[in-house]
């Protein structure tokens, strides 16, 4: 039986995207996205909990992030979880879990240099996954 690996996030960028171009010419963007949860604590006081997410965008999506995204921008992301592991300089095994963004929508406008808000479109390019990501399964159980 096949599993489902789907993440949907709506949040605000905590910093400008980090953009890198690999030796192969493929562009990659790393985003730090904050999502907030609100609830009442045991004492009846309102509580806000912020969760931070690492998002990775490849190719066209990375180019869109470079062009349109900046700290504070509200973004809708659909993607899948990926956990990577590596050894640090001391030989310790390290792990990180990231969201590989497949769909990105820009919510609201982005501020122009004069402070006005300009609307930008949403984009969900359909380029193939990055070379280091496994291909998606075509055999669905339904």
GIKAZI-V908338 format. One record per residue. N is the residue number from 1. RES is the residue in one small letter. PSI is psi in degrees with one decimal (* if undefined). D_FIRST is the distance of its C-alpha to the first C-alpha in whole Angstrom. Layout:
n=N res=RES psi=PSI d_first=D_FIRST
n=N res=RES psi=PSI d_first=D_FIRST
This chain:
n=1 res=x psi=133.5 d_first=0
n=2 res=x psi=149.4 d_first=4
n=3 res=x psi=174.5 d_first=7
n=4 res=x psi=130.3 d_first=10
n=5 res=x psi=91.1 d_first=13
n=6 res=x psi=131.3 d_first=16
n=7 res=x psi=135.4 d_first=20
n=8 res=x psi=123.8 d_first=23
n=9 res=x psi=143.5 d_first=26
n=10 res=x psi=115.3 d_first=30
n=11 res=x psi=-169.7 d_first=32
n=12 res=x psi=141.9 d_first=35
n=13 res=x psi=133.2 d_first=36
n=14 res=x psi=-10.7 d_first=38
n=15 res=x psi=165.4 d_first=39
n=16 res=x psi=149.3 d_first=40
n=17 res=x psi=142.9 d_first=37
n=18 res=x psi=120.8 d_first=37
n=19 res=x psi=133.6 d_first=37
n=20 res=x psi=145.6 d_first=37
n=21 res=x psi=120.3 d_first=37
n=22 res=x psi=165.8 d_first=36
n=23 res=x psi=-30.8 d_first=38
n=24 res=x psi=-8.2 d_first=36
n=25 res=x psi=-4.8 d_first=37
n=26 res=x psi=133.6 d_first=33
n=27 res=x psi=142.3 d_first=34
n=28 res=x psi=142.4 d_first=32
n=29 res=x psi=138.7 d_first=33
n=30 res=x psi=131.5 d_first=32
n=31 res=x psi=146.7 d_first=32
n=32 res=x psi=114.2 d_first=33
n=33 res=x psi=130.0 d_first=32
n=34 res=x psi=130.4 d_first=33
n=35 res=x psi=148.9 d_first=32
n=36 res=x psi=143.3 d_first=34
n=37 res=x psi=136.2 d_first=33
n=38 res=x psi=136.3 d_first=36
n=39 res=x psi=169.0 d_first=36
n=40 res=x psi=131.5 d_first=39
n=41 res=x psi=176.2 d_first=40
n=42 res=x psi=-30.4 d_first=41
n=43 res=x psi=2.4 d_first=45
n=44 res=x psi=-4.0 d_first=44
n=45 res=x psi=146.9 d_first=44
n=46 res=x psi=136.1 d_first=42
n=47 res=x psi=137.4 d_first=40
n=48 res=x psi=126.1 d_first=38
n=49 res=x psi=127.2 d_first=35
n=50 res=x psi=132.0 d_first=34
n=51 res=x psi=133.8 d_first=31
n=52 res=x psi=137.6 d_first=31
n=53 res=x psi=139.8 d_first=28
n=54 res=x psi=122.8 d_first=28
n=55 res=x psi=136.3 d_first=27
n=56 res=x psi=129.9 d_first=27
n=57 res=x psi=142.1 d_first=28
n=58 res=x psi=155.0 d_first=29
n=59 res=x psi=-120.4 d_first=31
n=60 res=x psi=-38.5 d_first=32
n=61 res=x psi=-38.4 d_first=31
n=62 res=x psi=-39.6 d_first=33
n=63 res=x psi=-39.7 d_first=36
n=64 res=x psi=-42.1 d_first=35
n=65 res=x psi=-43.8 d_first=35
n=66 res=x psi=-38.9 d_first=38
n=67 res=x psi=-38.0 d_first=40
n=68 res=x psi=-16.4 d_first=39
n=69 res=x psi=146.3 d_first=38
n=70 res=x psi=167.0 d_first=40
n=71 res=x psi=135.2 d_first=40
n=72 res=x psi=-16.3 d_first=40
n=73 res=x psi=137.8 d_first=38
n=74 res=x psi=131.4 d_first=36
n=75 res=x psi=140.5 d_first=33
n=76 res=x psi=127.6 d_first=29
n=77 res=x psi=133.5 d_first=26
n=78 res=x psi=138.5 d_first=23
n=79 res=x psi=-156.1 d_first=21
n=80 res=x psi=151.6 d_first=18
n=81 res=x psi=143.0 d_first=19
n=82 res=x psi=131.4 d_first=19
n=83 res=x psi=129.0 d_first=21
n=84 res=x psi=154.4 d_first=24
n=85 res=x psi=152.2 d_first=26
n=86 res=x psi=169.7 d_first=29
n=87 res=x psi=133.0 d_first=32
n=88 res=x psi=-178.7 d_first=35
n=89 res=x psi=-27.4 d_first=39
n=90 res=x psi=1.5 d_first=39
n=91 res=x psi=7.4 d_first=36
n=92 res=x psi=141.1 d_first=34
n=93 res=x psi=126.0 d_first=30
n=94 res=x psi=151.5 d_first=30
n=95 res=x psi=148.8 d_first=27
n=96 res=x psi=144.3 d_first=26
n=97 res=x psi=129.6 d_first=24
n=98 res=x psi=161.2 d_first=24
n=99 res=x psi=122.6 d_first=23
n=100 res=x psi=111.3 d_first=23
n=101 res=x psi=124.0 d_first=24
n=102 res=x psi=-29.5 d_first=23
n=103 res=x psi=136.3 d_first=25
n=104 res=x psi=131.2 d_first=29
n=105 res=x psi=132.5 d_first=31
n=106 res=x psi=124.4 d_first=35
n=107 res=x psi=131.2 d_first=36
n=108 res=x psi=-171.8 d_first=40
n=109 res=x psi=171.3 d_first=42
n=110 res=x psi=143.7 d_first=43
n=111 res=x psi=136.1 d_first=47
n=112 res=x psi=177.2 d_first=49
n=113 res=x psi=-28.1 d_first=52
n=114 res=x psi=3.5 d_first=54
n=115 res=x psi=-10.1 d_first=52
n=116 res=x psi=161.2 d_first=51
n=117 res=x psi=131.6 d_first=47
n=118 res=x psi=134.8 d_first=46
n=119 res=x psi=137.8 d_first=43
n=120 res=x psi=153.7 d_first=40
n=121 res=x psi=172.4 d_first=37
n=122 res=x psi=158.7 d_first=34
n=123 res=x psi=136.2 d_first=32
n=124 res=x psi=69.8 d_first=28
n=125 res=x psi=155.1 d_first=29
n=126 res=x psi=47.1 d_first=26
n=127 res=x psi=159.6 d_first=27
n=128 res=x psi=161.5 d_first=24
n=129 res=x psi=160.2 d_first=23
n=130 res=x psi=155.2 d_first=25
n=131 res=x psi=-28.1 d_first=25
n=132 res=x psi=6.8 d_first=24
n=133 res=x psi=142.2 d_first=21
n=134 res=x psi=149.2 d_first=18
n=135 res=x psi=150.4 d_first=17
n=136 res=x psi=147.1 d_first=14
n=137 res=x psi=139.2 d_first=12
n=138 res=x psi=-16.6 d_first=13
n=139 res=x psi=97.6 d_first=10
n=140 res=x psi=144.8 d_first=9
n=141 res=x psi=8.7 d_first=7
n=142 res=x psi=* d_first=10
